Amino acid sequence: MPNLSTLAVVFGGLFAAVAWNQLFIRAFRLLWTLLGKSTGEPHKFTPKRRTWAIPLLLLHPASWILLGVLYLGYLAYVGRVAAVWGWFVGVFFLTSLTMWTVVIVTVYRLRRKRSRVAGA
């Protein structure tokens, strides 16, 4: 792909990171539910734990996308693919880091606001 522009690869990394973060959140919610720690309404009975289904999360697309990006990063580092794919990997991880930082700061502020309201 000699005509592949860097801008297209950067936007590809951005899109892949946004899609991966959404898939990862969905997989984490599924894991949380499988462990019997649902965040919904309290149940009338104790739900069965389905820990036997946890290995099935390896079939979830989030794990395969992450493995693919890590492998692509390795190939770009070694030099077996074009150097432009290093931009893809870099933007992927930078976008993921930015999104998770925003989520953590927002959750922290929300909890702080709730504790102030409850304590007042």
DSSP file (Angstrom, degrees, kcal/mol; ACC not computed):
  #  RESIDUE AA STRUCTURE BP1 BP2  ACC     N-H-->O    O-->H-N    N-H-->O    O-->H-N    TCO  KAPPA ALPHA  PHI   PSI    X-CA   Y-CA   Z-CA
    1    1 A M    >         0   0    0      0, 0.0     3,-1.1     0, 0.0    81,-0.0   0.000 360.0 360.0 360.0  70.2    0.0    0.0    0.0
    2    2 A P  T 3   +     0   0    0      0, 0.0     0, 0.0     0, 0.0     0, 0.0   0.744 360.0  53.4 -72.2 -21.0    2.5    2.7   -1.1
    3    3 A N  T 3  S+     0   0    0      2,-0.1     2,-0.6     0, 0.0     0, 0.0   0.294  74.7 123.8 -96.6  10.2   -0.3    5.3   -1.6
    4    4 A L    <   -     0   0    0     -3,-1.1     2,-0.1     1,-0.1    80,-0.1  -0.595  57.9-137.5 -74.3 117.6   -1.8    5.0    1.9
    5    5 A S     >  -     0   0    0     -2,-0.6     4,-1.6     1,-0.1     5,-0.1  -0.407  10.9-126.2 -79.3 153.4   -1.7    8.4    3.4
    6    6 A T  H  > S+     0   0    0      1,-0.2     4,-2.4     2,-0.2     5,-0.2   0.854 109.5  58.6 -64.4 -35.3   -0.7    9.0    7.0
    7    7 A L  H  > S+     0   0    0      1,-0.2     4,-2.4     2,-0.2    -1,-0.2   0.895 104.2  50.4 -63.4 -40.0   -3.9   10.9    7.7
    8    8 A A  H  > S+     0   0    0      1,-0.2     4,-1.9     2,-0.2    -1,-0.2   0.897 111.6  48.2 -64.3 -39.7   -6.1    7.9    6.6
    9    9 A V  H  X S+     0   0    0     -4,-1.6     4,-2.3     2,-0.2    -2,-0.2   0.882 109.9  52.5 -68.5 -37.8   -4.1    5.6    9.0
   10   10 A V  H  X S+     0   0    0     -4,-2.4     4,-2.2     2,-0.2    -2,-0.2   0.936 111.4  45.7 -63.1 -46.4   -4.4    8.1   11.8
   11   11 A F  H  X S+     0   0    0     -4,-2.4     4,-2.6     1,-0.2    -1,-0.2   0.848 110.1  55.3 -67.0 -31.8   -8.2    8.2   11.4
   12   12 A G  H  X S+     0   0    0     -4,-1.9     4,-2.5     2,-0.2    -1,-0.2   0.911 108.7  47.5 -63.4 -42.1   -8.2    4.4   11.2
   13   13 A G  H  X S+     0   0    0     -4,-2.3     4,-2.1     2,-0.2    -2,-0.2   0.881 111.7  50.9 -65.1 -38.4   -6.5    4.2   14.5
   14   14 A L  H  X S+     0   0    0     -4,-2.2     4,-2.2     2,-0.2    -2,-0.2   0.935 112.7  45.2 -64.2 -46.9   -8.9    6.7   16.0
   15   15 A F  H  X S+     0   0    0     -4,-2.6     4,-2.6     1,-0.2     5,-0.2   0.911 112.5  51.4 -63.5 -42.6  -11.9    4.8   14.8
   16   16 A A  H  X S+     0   0    0     -4,-2.5     4,-2.6     1,-0.2    -1,-0.2   0.882 109.8  50.3 -63.2 -37.6  -10.4    1.4   15.9
   17   17 A A  H  X S+     0   0    0     -4,-2.1     4,-2.6     2,-0.2    -1,-0.2   0.916 111.2  47.2 -67.8 -42.3   -9.8    2.8   19.4
   18   18 A V  H  X S+     0   0    0     -4,-2.2     4,-1.9     2,-0.2    -2,-0.2   0.935 115.5  45.7 -64.0 -45.0  -13.3    4.2   19.8
   19   19 A A  H  X S+     0   0    0     -4,-2.6     4,-2.3     1,-0.2    -2,-0.2   0.910 113.2  50.2 -64.1 -41.4  -14.8    0.9   18.6
   20   20 A W  H  X S+     0   0    0     -4,-2.6     4,-2.9    -5,-0.2    -2,-0.2   0.908 108.0  52.4 -65.3 -41.4  -12.5   -1.1   20.8
   21   21 A N  H  X S+     0   0    0     -4,-2.6     4,-2.3     2,-0.2    -1,-0.2   0.902 110.3  48.4 -63.3 -39.3  -13.3    0.9   23.9
   22   22 A Q  H  X S+     0   0    0     -4,-1.9     4,-2.0     2,-0.2    -1,-0.2   0.921 113.6  46.7 -65.4 -42.3  -17.0    0.4   23.3
   23   23 A L  H  X S+     0   0    0     -4,-2.3     4,-2.4     2,-0.2    39,-0.2   0.886 111.5  52.1 -65.6 -37.8  -16.5   -3.4   22.8
   24   24 A F  H  X S+     0   0    0     -4,-2.9     4,-2.5     2,-0.2    -2,-0.2   0.908 108.5  50.0 -65.7 -41.7  -14.2   -3.5   25.9
   25   25 A I  H  X S+     0   0    0     -4,-2.3     4,-2.4     2,-0.2    -1,-0.2   0.912 111.1  49.7 -62.8 -41.3  -16.9   -1.8   28.1
   26   26 A R  H  X S+     0   0    0     -4,-2.0     4,-2.2     1,-0.2    -2,-0.2   0.909 111.4  48.6 -63.6 -41.3  -19.5   -4.3   26.8
   27   27 A A  H  X S+     0   0    0     -4,-2.4     4,-2.4     2,-0.2    -2,-0.2   0.887 110.6  51.3 -66.3 -37.9  -17.2   -7.2   27.6
   28   28 A F  H  X S+     0   0    0     -4,-2.5     4,-2.5     2,-0.2    -2,-0.2   0.906 109.7  49.5 -66.1 -40.8  -16.5   -5.8   31.1
   29   29 A R  H  X S+     0   0    0     -4,-2.4     4,-2.3     2,-0.2    -2,-0.2   0.906 110.7  50.7 -63.0 -40.3  -20.2   -5.5   31.8
   30   30 A L  H  X S+     0   0    0     -4,-2.2     4,-2.6     2,-0.2    -2,-0.2   0.914 110.7  48.6 -63.1 -42.7  -20.7   -9.0   30.6
   31   31 A L  H  X S+     0   0    0     -4,-2.4     4,-1.9     2,-0.2    -2,-0.2   0.912 109.9  52.3 -62.0 -42.5  -18.0  -10.3   32.9
   32   32 A W  H  <>S+     0   0    0     -4,-2.5     5,-2.2     1,-0.2    -2,-0.2   0.893 112.0  45.8 -61.3 -40.8  -19.5   -8.3   35.8
   33   33 A T  H ><5S+     0   0    0     -4,-2.3     3,-1.6     1,-0.2     5,-0.3   0.891 109.3  54.6 -69.6 -40.0  -22.9   -9.9   35.1
   34   34 A L  H 3<5S+     0   0    0     -4,-2.6    16,-2.0     1,-0.3    -2,-0.2   0.830 104.1  55.4 -64.0 -30.4  -21.3  -13.4   34.8
   35   35 A L  T 3<5S-     0   0    0     -4,-1.9    -1,-0.3    14,-0.2    -2,-0.2   0.508 119.1-112.8 -80.0  -2.6  -19.7  -13.0   38.2
   36   36 A G  T < 5S+     0   0    0     -3,-1.6    -3,-0.2    -4,-0.2    -2,-0.1   0.705  84.5 118.6  82.8  20.0  -23.2  -12.3   39.7
   37   37 A K      < +     0   0    0     -5,-2.2    -4,-0.1    -6,-0.2    -3,-0.1  -0.345  39.3 170.9-114.0  50.7  -22.4   -8.7   40.5
   38   38 A S        -     0   0    0     -5,-0.3    -5,-0.0     1,-0.1    -9,-0.0  -0.269  31.8-145.3 -62.5 146.6  -25.1   -7.0   38.4
   39   39 A T        +     0   0    0      3,-0.0    -1,-0.1     0, 0.0    -6,-0.0   0.345  69.6  94.5 -95.4   6.4  -25.6   -3.3   38.9
   40   40 A G  S    S-     0   0    0      1,-0.2     3,-0.1     0, 0.0     0, 0.0   0.196  89.9 -41.3 -79.8-157.2  -29.3   -3.5   38.3
   41   41 A E  S    S-     0   0    0      1,-0.1    -1,-0.2     0, 0.0     2,-0.1  -0.302  73.9 -89.9 -67.2 152.3  -32.2   -3.8   40.7
   42   42 A P        -     0   0    0      0, 0.0     2,-0.2     0, 0.0    -1,-0.1  -0.382  44.5-126.5 -65.1 142.4  -31.8   -6.2   43.6
   43   43 A H        -     0   0    0      1,-0.1     3,-0.0     2,-0.1     0, 0.0  -0.517   6.7-130.6 -88.2 155.6  -33.0   -9.7   42.9
   44   44 A K  S    S+     0   0    0     -2,-0.2     2,-0.3     1,-0.0    -1,-0.1   0.749  96.4  29.3 -73.8 -23.6  -35.5  -11.7   44.9
   45   45 A F  S    S-     0   0    0      0, 0.0    -2,-0.1     0, 0.0    -1,-0.0  -0.917  97.7 -93.5-133.5 160.0  -33.1  -14.6   44.9
   46   46 A T        -     0   0    0     -2,-0.3     2,-0.1     1,-0.1     3,-0.1  -0.602  45.8-126.2 -74.5 123.7  -29.4  -14.9   44.7
   47   47 A P        -     0   0    0      0, 0.0     2,-0.2     0, 0.0    -1,-0.1  -0.394  24.6-107.3 -72.0 149.1  -28.3  -15.4   41.1
   48   48 A K        -     0   0    0      1,-0.1     2,-0.4    -2,-0.1   -12,-0.1  -0.483  32.4-118.8 -70.5 141.1  -26.2  -18.4   40.2
   49   49 A R        -     0   0    0     -2,-0.2     3,-0.2     1,-0.1     2,-0.2  -0.664  19.6-161.8 -80.4 137.0  -22.7  -17.6   39.4
   50   50 A R    >   +     0   0    0    -16,-2.0     3,-1.7    -2,-0.4     4,-0.2  -0.429  34.3 146.0-115.1  55.7  -21.7  -18.5   35.9
   51   51 A T  G >   +     0   0    0      1,-0.3     3,-1.2    -2,-0.2    -1,-0.2   0.700  63.4  72.5 -67.6 -17.9  -18.0  -18.6   36.2
   52   52 A W  G 3  S+     0   0    0      1,-0.2    -1,-0.3    -3,-0.2     4,-0.1   0.746  92.9  56.9 -67.3 -21.2  -17.8  -21.4   33.8
   53   53 A A  G X  S+     0   0    0     -3,-1.7     3,-1.2     1,-0.2     4,-0.4   0.521  79.1  91.5 -89.0  -5.1  -18.6  -18.9   31.0
   54   54 A I  G X  S+     0   0    0     -3,-1.2     3,-2.0     1,-0.3     4,-0.2   0.887  79.8  57.8 -61.1 -40.7  -15.7  -16.6   31.7
   55   55 A P  G >  S+     0   0    0      0, 0.0     3,-1.5     0, 0.0    -1,-0.3   0.750  92.9  70.9 -61.5 -19.3  -13.4  -18.3   29.2
   56   56 A L  G X  S+     0   0    0     -3,-1.2     3,-1.7     1,-0.3     4,-0.2   0.709  79.8  75.5 -68.0 -18.1  -16.0  -17.6   26.5
   57   57 A L  G X  S+     0   0    0     -3,-2.0     3,-1.4    -4,-0.4     6,-0.3   0.700  78.8  73.1 -66.4 -17.0  -15.0  -13.9   26.8
   58   58 A L  G <  S+     0   0    0     -3,-1.5    -1,-0.3     1,-0.3    -2,-0.2   0.731  91.2  57.8 -66.7 -19.6  -11.9  -14.8   24.8
   59   59 A L  G <  S+     0   0    0     -3,-1.7    -1,-0.3    -4,-0.2    -2,-0.2   0.533  82.5 111.2 -83.6  -6.8  -14.2  -15.1   21.9
   60   60 A H  S X> S-     0   0    0     -3,-1.4     4,-1.1    -4,-0.2     3,-0.9  -0.423  76.9-125.2 -69.1 142.1  -15.3  -11.5   22.3
   61   61 A P  H 3> S+     0   0    0      0, 0.0     4,-2.6     0, 0.0     5,-0.2   0.767 103.2  69.1 -60.8 -26.6  -14.1   -9.2   19.5
   62   62 A A  H 3> S+     0   0    0      1,-0.2     4,-2.1   -39,-0.2     5,-0.2   0.902  99.9  47.4 -61.6 -40.5  -12.5   -6.8   22.0
   63   63 A S  H <> S+     0   0    0     -3,-0.9     4,-2.1    -6,-0.3    -1,-0.2   0.881 113.1  48.4 -69.0 -36.3   -9.8   -9.3   22.9
   64   64 A W  H  X S+     0   0    0     -4,-1.1     4,-2.3     2,-0.2    -2,-0.2   0.876 110.4  50.7 -72.1 -37.1   -9.1  -10.1   19.2
   65   65 A I  H  X S+     0   0    0     -4,-2.6     4,-2.5     2,-0.2     5,-0.2   0.923 111.3  48.9 -64.8 -42.9   -8.9   -6.4   18.2
   66   66 A L  H  X S+     0   0    0     -4,-2.1     4,-2.4    -5,-0.2    -2,-0.2   0.922 111.8  48.4 -63.9 -43.0   -6.4   -5.7   21.0
   67   67 A L  H  X S+     0   0    0     -4,-2.1     4,-2.3     1,-0.2    -1,-0.2   0.897 111.5  51.0 -62.8 -39.4   -4.3   -8.7   20.1
   68   68 A G  H  X S+     0   0    0     -4,-2.3     4,-2.4     2,-0.2    -2,-0.2   0.908 111.2  46.7 -64.6 -42.5   -4.3   -7.6   16.4
   69   69 A V  H  X S+     0   0    0     -4,-2.5     4,-2.4     2,-0.2    -2,-0.2   0.897 112.2  50.7 -68.1 -39.3   -3.2   -4.1   17.3
   70   70 A L  H  X S+     0   0    0     -4,-2.4     4,-2.1    -5,-0.2    -2,-0.2   0.909 112.1  47.4 -63.6 -40.5   -0.5   -5.3   19.6
   71   71 A Y  H  X S+     0   0    0     -4,-2.3     4,-2.5     2,-0.2    -2,-0.2   0.898 111.3  50.6 -67.3 -40.0    0.8   -7.6   16.8
   72   72 A L  H  X S+     0   0    0     -4,-2.4     4,-2.3     2,-0.2    -2,-0.2   0.888 109.4  51.8 -63.9 -38.5    0.6   -4.8   14.3
   73   73 A G  H  X S+     0   0    0     -4,-2.4     4,-2.2     2,-0.2    -2,-0.2   0.897 109.3  50.0 -63.6 -40.2    2.6   -2.7   16.7
   74   74 A Y  H  X S+     0   0    0     -4,-2.1     4,-2.5     2,-0.2     5,-0.2   0.927 110.8  48.8 -63.2 -45.0    5.2   -5.4   17.0
   75   75 A L  H  X>S+     0   0    0     -4,-2.5     5,-2.0     1,-0.2     4,-1.7   0.879 112.0  49.0 -64.0 -37.2    5.5   -5.7   13.2
   76   76 A A  H  <5S+     0   0    0     -4,-2.3    -1,-0.2     3,-0.2    -2,-0.2   0.876 111.5  50.1 -68.8 -36.2    5.9   -2.0   12.9
   77   77 A Y  H  <5S+     0   0    0     -4,-2.2    -2,-0.2     1,-0.2    -1,-0.2   0.905 113.1  45.0 -67.7 -41.5    8.5   -1.9   15.6
   78   78 A V  H  <5S-     0   0    0     -4,-2.5    -1,-0.2    -5,-0.2    -2,-0.2   0.796 114.1-118.6 -73.3 -28.7   10.5   -4.7   14.0
   79   79 A G  T  <5S+     0   0    0     -4,-1.7    -3,-0.2    -5,-0.2    -4,-0.1   0.644  77.0 123.8 101.1  17.7   10.2   -3.2   10.5
   80   80 A R  S   <S+     0   0    0     -5,-2.0     2,-0.3    -6,-0.2    -4,-0.2   0.623  74.9  39.8 -87.2 -13.2    8.2   -5.9    8.7
   81   81 A V  S    S-     0   0    0     -6,-0.9     5,-0.1    -9,-0.1    -2,-0.0  -0.816 107.8 -70.8-124.5 170.4    5.4   -3.5    7.8
   82   82 A A    >   -     0   0    0     -2,-0.3     3,-1.5     1,-0.1     4,-0.3  -0.237  40.8-121.8 -61.2 148.4    5.4    0.1    6.6
   83   83 A A  T >> S+     0   0    0      1,-0.3     3,-1.5     2,-0.2     4,-0.5   0.720 105.5  75.3 -65.5 -20.7    6.4    2.6    9.2
   84   84 A V  H >> S+     0   0    0      1,-0.3     4,-1.0     2,-0.2     3,-0.9   0.782  83.7  66.0 -63.9 -25.6    3.0    4.4    8.7
   85   85 A W  H <> S+     0   0    0     -3,-1.5     4,-2.0     1,-0.3    -1,-0.3   0.708  87.4  69.0 -70.7 -18.1    1.3    1.6   10.6
   86   86 A G  H <> S+     0   0    0     -3,-1.5     4,-2.5    -4,-0.3    -1,-0.3   0.847  95.6  54.9 -63.0 -33.5    3.2    2.8   13.7
   87   87 A W  H <X S+     0   0    0     -3,-0.9     4,-2.9    -4,-0.5     5,-0.3   0.897 104.8  53.3 -64.4 -40.4    1.0    5.9   13.5
   88   88 A F  H  X S+     0   0    0     -4,-1.0     4,-2.3     2,-0.2    -2,-0.2   0.947 112.6  43.0 -58.3 -49.9   -2.1    3.6   13.6
   89   89 A V  H  X S+     0   0    0     -4,-2.0     4,-2.3     2,-0.2     5,-0.2   0.911 114.7  50.3 -65.5 -42.5   -0.9    1.9   16.7
   90   90 A G  H  X S+     0   0    0     -4,-2.5     4,-2.4     1,-0.2    -2,-0.2   0.923 113.0  45.0 -62.9 -45.0    0.2    5.1   18.4
   91   91 A V  H  X S+     0   0    0     -4,-2.9     4,-2.7     2,-0.2     5,-0.3   0.876 110.2  56.7 -67.5 -36.4   -3.1    6.9   17.7
   92   92 A F  H  X S+     0   0    0     -4,-2.3     4,-2.2    -5,-0.3    -2,-0.2   0.955 113.5  38.0 -58.0 -51.6   -5.0    3.8   18.9
   93   93 A F  H  X S+     0   0    0     -4,-2.3     4,-2.4     2,-0.2    -2,-0.2   0.853 115.8  52.6 -73.0 -33.2   -3.3    3.7   22.3
   94   94 A L  H  X S+     0   0    0     -4,-2.4     4,-2.3    -5,-0.2    -1,-0.2   0.913 111.9  46.1 -66.8 -41.9   -3.3    7.5   22.7
   95   95 A T  H  X S+     0   0    0     -4,-2.7     4,-2.7     2,-0.2    -2,-0.2   0.912 113.1  49.7 -65.6 -42.6   -7.0    7.7   21.9
   96   96 A S  H  X S+     0   0    0     -4,-2.2     4,-2.4    -5,-0.3     5,-0.2   0.920 111.5  48.8 -62.1 -43.1   -7.7    4.8   24.3
   97   97 A L  H  X S+     0   0    0     -4,-2.4     4,-2.1     2,-0.2    -2,-0.2   0.913 112.5  48.3 -62.6 -42.8   -5.7    6.5   27.0
   98   98 A T  H  X S+     0   0    0     -4,-2.3     4,-2.3     2,-0.2    -2,-0.2   0.922 111.9  48.9 -64.3 -44.1   -7.5    9.8   26.5
   99   99 A M  H  X S+     0   0    0     -4,-2.7     4,-2.2     1,-0.2    -2,-0.2   0.916 112.9  46.6 -64.0 -42.8  -10.9    8.2   26.6
  100  100 A W  H  X S+     0   0    0     -4,-2.4     4,-2.4     2,-0.2    -1,-0.2   0.841 110.1  54.0 -70.3 -31.8  -10.2    6.2   29.8
  101  101 A T  H  X S+     0   0    0     -4,-2.1     4,-2.4    -5,-0.2     5,-0.2   0.922 109.8  47.7 -65.1 -43.1   -8.7    9.3   31.4
  102  102 A V  H  X S+     0   0    0     -4,-2.3     4,-2.3     2,-0.2    -2,-0.2   0.909 112.6  49.3 -63.1 -42.1  -11.9   11.2   30.7
  103  103 A V  H  X S+     0   0    0     -4,-2.2     4,-2.5     2,-0.2     5,-0.2   0.929 112.2  47.2 -63.7 -45.2  -14.0    8.4   32.0
  104  104 A I  H  X S+     0   0    0     -4,-2.4     4,-2.3     1,-0.2    -2,-0.2   0.911 113.6  47.4 -65.4 -42.6  -12.0    8.1   35.2
  105  105 A V  H  X S+     0   0    0     -4,-2.4     4,-2.4     2,-0.2    -1,-0.2   0.902 113.0  49.6 -65.4 -40.5  -12.1   11.9   35.9
  106  106 A T  H  X S+     0   0    0     -4,-2.3     4,-2.4    -5,-0.2    -2,-0.2   0.921 112.0  47.0 -65.1 -44.2  -15.8   12.0   35.2
  107  107 A V  H  X S+     0   0    0     -4,-2.5     4,-2.5     2,-0.2     5,-0.2   0.902 112.0  51.5 -64.2 -40.3  -16.6    9.1   37.5
  108  108 A Y  H  X S+     0   0    0     -4,-2.3     4,-2.2    -5,-0.2    -2,-0.2   0.926 111.9  46.0 -62.0 -45.2  -14.4   10.7   40.2
  109  109 A R  H  X S+     0   0    0     -4,-2.4     4,-2.4     2,-0.2    -2,-0.2   0.893 112.1  51.3 -65.8 -39.4  -16.2   14.0   39.9
  110  110 A L  H  X S+     0   0    0     -4,-2.4     4,-2.5     2,-0.2    -2,-0.2   0.921 111.3  47.0 -64.5 -44.0  -19.6   12.3   39.9
  111  111 A R  H  X S+     0   0    0     -4,-2.5     4,-2.3     2,-0.2    -1,-0.2   0.891 112.3  50.8 -64.4 -38.7  -18.8   10.4   43.1
  112  112 A R  H  X S+     0   0    0     -4,-2.2     4,-1.9    -5,-0.2    -2,-0.2   0.907 110.8  48.4 -64.8 -41.2  -17.4   13.5   44.7
  113  113 A K  H  X S+     0   0    0     -4,-2.4     4,-2.1     1,-0.2    -2,-0.2   0.906 111.7  49.9 -65.3 -41.9  -20.6   15.4   43.9
  114  114 A R  H  X S+     0   0    0     -4,-2.5     4,-2.4     1,-0.2    -2,-0.2   0.885 109.8  50.7 -65.1 -37.9  -22.8   12.6   45.2
  115  115 A S  H  X S+     0   0    0     -4,-2.3     4,-1.9     2,-0.2    -1,-0.2   0.865 110.1  50.2 -69.6 -34.2  -20.9   12.4   48.5
  116  116 A R  H  X S+     0   0    0     -4,-1.9     4,-1.1     2,-0.2    -2,-0.2   0.903 112.3  46.9 -68.4 -40.1  -21.2   16.2   49.0
  117  117 A V  H  < S+     0   0    0     -4,-2.1     3,-0.3     1,-0.2    -2,-0.2   0.905 114.4  47.0 -67.7 -40.9  -25.0   16.0   48.3
  118  118 A A  H  < S+     0   0    0     -4,-2.4    -1,-0.2     1,-0.2    -2,-0.2   0.833 114.5  47.4 -69.7 -32.4  -25.4   13.0   50.7
  119  119 A G  H  <        0   0    0     -4,-1.9    -1,-0.2     1,-0.2    -2,-0.2   0.651 360.0 360.0 -84.0 -15.2  -23.3   14.7   53.4
  120  120 A A     <        0   0    0     -4,-1.1    -1,-0.2    -3,-0.3    -2,-0.1   0.479 360.0 360.0 -80.5 360.0  -25.0   18.0   53.2
